[in-house]
Amino acid sequence: MRVFLAGATGALGRPTTRALVAAGHQVRGVARGPAKADVVRADGGEPIEVNLFDPNALRAALEGYDAVMHFATKIPPLGRITRRRGAENDRLRRDASRCLVDAAVAAGVAVYIQAAIAFVYADGGDAWLDEDAALRSSWVNESAVDAERETARFAQHGGRGVALRFGFFYAPYAGSTIDTVRLARRGLLAVLGAGSQFLSSIHVDDAAAAAVAALAVASGVYNVVDDEPLRCREYAAAVGAGLGTTPRLRFPAWLVRAIMGEGAHVMLTSRRVSNRRFRTASGWQPQAASAREWLPAVVRAIAARAA
């Protein structure tokens, strides 16, 4: 397939480009400036500079392409996520998604794949959550739900629209993991709330493999998470294991809410998310079945690089 990838130079876009090329696909990746273009070339793709908010320019860029993947994000650093700082990311999810769908429909693209998030679910306690579980919307995640609606709109025009609800990313090159390790090395990694809430995660390399597998699935929404979601305290312990320490800080729920406001529910809500639907539809399965096993090595790699 010929795949157009928005966000090709990001934490998810780079391994996705490499995975697509390894699977025999041709990739045209959006890159801003010569340095980013070199990154796309190094990963095996063809760079293109195009405005994601210009449907006419996008339509021209998509002519002759079979699939579009929208993985472009601008997520603020961990601990600094506010409505104002998240505005650019919201615009990419909401407005760029609309422009890409319009352009893809006009260009006759067959498949549209949207990066979404598993943090849209309401609290499920200890229950497993599938794609039909209740959602909880807030300013933190409402633009992701809007992007899913755009994906469904693409499917209504006759194409295959696929939204992938990714879990919490971790990898040696993932910004959120690097931020987490930086805090942990300062002794500032805290267990949030009771610590019993489930956090569903995914190694970014497994997310990239899922993106490739998604080219062949039917329209719909799919969870892309690992097999064993960890409780918050277990995730923090896995980070600590990579540094040879034990997290001792605990922030009660009221303090998390005071710091994060409405966005606190992202970290305090229990989401034990199931990947069964996507595994059944695609045959994909994560190599990193649990952050308990893989996260300590990732943390050690980041710490060694920073030393």
Secondary structure, 3 states (H helix, E strand, C coil): CEEEEECCCCCCHHHHHHHHHHCCCEEEEECCCHHHHHHHHHCCCEEECCCCCCHHHHHHHHCCCCEEEECCCCCCCCCCCCCCCCHHHHHHHHHHHHHHHHHHHHHCCCEEEEEEEHHHECCCCCCEECCCCCECCCCCCHHHHHHHHHHHHHHHCCCEEEEEEECEEECCCCHHHHHHHHHHHCCCCEEECCCCCEECEEEHHHHHHHHHHHHHCCCEEEEECCCCCEEHHHHHHHHHHHHCCCCCEEECHHHHHHHHHHHHHHHHCCCEECCHHHHHHHCCCCCCCCHHHHHHHHHHHHHHHHC
